Amino acid sequence: CKYLGQEITFLVSDVDHFEADGDYTKAFISDIKLVYTLDTTIGETSRGLAGNHFDQCHKSSIANFHRTLRVDKGIKPNYVTFNNCIMNISRHEKARFINVCSLYRQLKGVVRRK
């Protein structure tokens, strides 16, 4: 992907979550405490993610199931990443996201994304 106009490479599996920032997307990598600003929108980023380990659970964020510590199911649902970042879940996506997270944990990471 591109970071500030330069091609960079990182393991997508190391990303805790992605967050919208206008016409850009921020990739949060907690193990090395880095934040990359990507030259793509959150929608473009979501479409470009391979496989079944990511979910756009809010219009402004994409969760990585591998890096989700827990899901809080309250009135304002959210999920907590390994770096203790609290991210919102859209109320429209709440039930679906919670079900997919449960399936992910039960099947140890083998969940198909529609």
C-alpha positions as CSV (number, residue, x, y, z in Angstrom):
1,C,0.0,0.0,0.0
2,K,1.0,3.6,-0.1
3,Y,2.0,5.7,2.9
4,L,2.7,9.4,2.2
5,G,3.2,8.6,-1.5
6,Q,5.7,5.8,-0.8
7,E,5.1,2.1,-1.2
8,I,5.3,0.3,2.1
9,T,4.8,-3.3,3.2
10,F,3.4,-4.5,6.5
11,L,1.5,-7.6,7.5
12,V,-2.2,-6.9,7.5
13,S,-2.6,-9.4,10.3
14,D,-0.5,-7.1,12.6
15,V,-3.1,-4.3,12.2
16,D,-5.4,-4.0,15.3
17,H,-7.9,-1.9,13.4
18,F,-8.3,0.6,10.6
19,E,-9.9,4.0,11.1
20,A,-11.3,6.5,8.6
21,D,-9.6,9.9,8.4
22,G,-11.4,11.8,5.7
23,D,-10.2,10.5,2.3
24,Y,-7.5,8.5,4.1
25,T,-7.4,5.5,6.4
26,K,-5.2,5.0,9.4
27,A,-3.8,1.5,10.1
28,F,-3.1,1.0,13.8
29,I,-0.3,-1.5,14.5
30,S,0.0,-1.9,18.3
31,D,2.9,-4.3,18.7
32,I,5.3,-1.7,17.4
33,K,3.0,1.3,18.3
34,L,2.8,2.6,14.7
35,V,0.0,4.4,12.9
36,Y,0.2,4.5,9.1
37,T,-2.0,6.9,7.1
38,L,-2.9,5.1,3.9
39,D,-3.8,6.8,0.6
40,T,-7.2,5.1,0.4
41,T,-10.6,5.6,1.9
42,I,-12.0,3.3,4.5
43,G,-14.3,1.7,1.8
44,E,-11.4,1.1,-0.6
45,T,-9.4,-0.4,2.3
46,S,-12.3,-2.7,3.3
47,R,-12.7,-4.0,-0.3
48,G,-9.0,-4.6,-0.5
49,L,-8.7,-6.8,2.6
50,A,-8.4,-10.5,1.7
51,G,-10.1,-13.3,3.5
52,N,-12.3,-13.4,6.5
53,H,-10.5,-11.8,9.3
54,F,-11.7,-8.2,9.0
55,D,-15.1,-6.6,9.3
56,Q,-16.3,-3.1,8.7
57,C,-18.5,-2.9,11.8
58,H,-18.9,0.9,11.6
59,K,-18.7,3.4,8.7
60,S,-15.4,4.7,10.2
61,S,-13.7,1.5,11.3
62,I,-12.7,-2.0,10.4
63,A,-12.0,-4.6,13.0
64,N,-9.4,-7.3,12.9
65,F,-11.0,-10.4,14.6
66,H,-7.5,-11.7,15.5
67,R,-6.7,-8.5,17.4
68,T,-10.1,-8.0,19.1
69,L,-9.9,-8.6,22.8
70,R,-13.6,-8.4,23.6
71,V,-16.9,-7.1,22.4
72,D,-19.1,-5.1,24.8
73,K,-22.7,-5.6,24.0
74,G,-24.3,-2.6,25.9
75,I,-26.6,0.1,24.6
76,K,-23.6,1.7,22.8
77,P,-21.8,-1.5,21.6
78,N,-18.1,-1.4,21.1
79,Y,-15.1,-3.7,20.8
80,V,-11.7,-3.5,22.5
81,T,-8.5,-4.2,20.6
82,F,-5.3,-5.7,22.1
83,N,-3.9,-2.2,22.5
84,N,-7.0,-1.3,24.7
85,C,-8.4,1.0,22.0
86,I,-12.2,1.2,22.3
87,M,-13.9,1.2,18.9
88,N,-17.6,1.8,18.2
89,I,-19.9,-0.7,16.5
90,S,-22.7,0.6,14.4
91,R,-26.1,-0.1,16.0
92,H,-27.2,-1.4,12.6
93,E,-24.2,-3.9,12.5
94,K,-24.3,-4.8,16.3
95,A,-26.1,-8.2,16.1
96,R,-24.3,-9.3,12.9
97,F,-20.9,-8.3,14.3
98,I,-21.4,-10.0,17.6
99,N,-22.6,-13.2,15.8
100,V,-19.5,-13.1,13.5
101,C,-17.2,-12.6,16.4
102,S,-18.8,-15.6,18.3
103,L,-18.5,-17.8,15.2
104,Y,-14.9,-16.7,14.7
105,R,-14.0,-17.7,18.2
106,Q,-15.9,-21.0,18.0
107,L,-14.4,-22.0,14.7
108,K,-10.9,-20.7,15.7
109,G,-10.7,-18.1,12.9
110,V,-12.6,-19.9,10.1
111,V,-15.4,-17.5,9.3
112,R,-16.6,-16.7,5.8
113,R,-17.3,-13.0,5.0
114,K,-20.2,-12.3,2.7
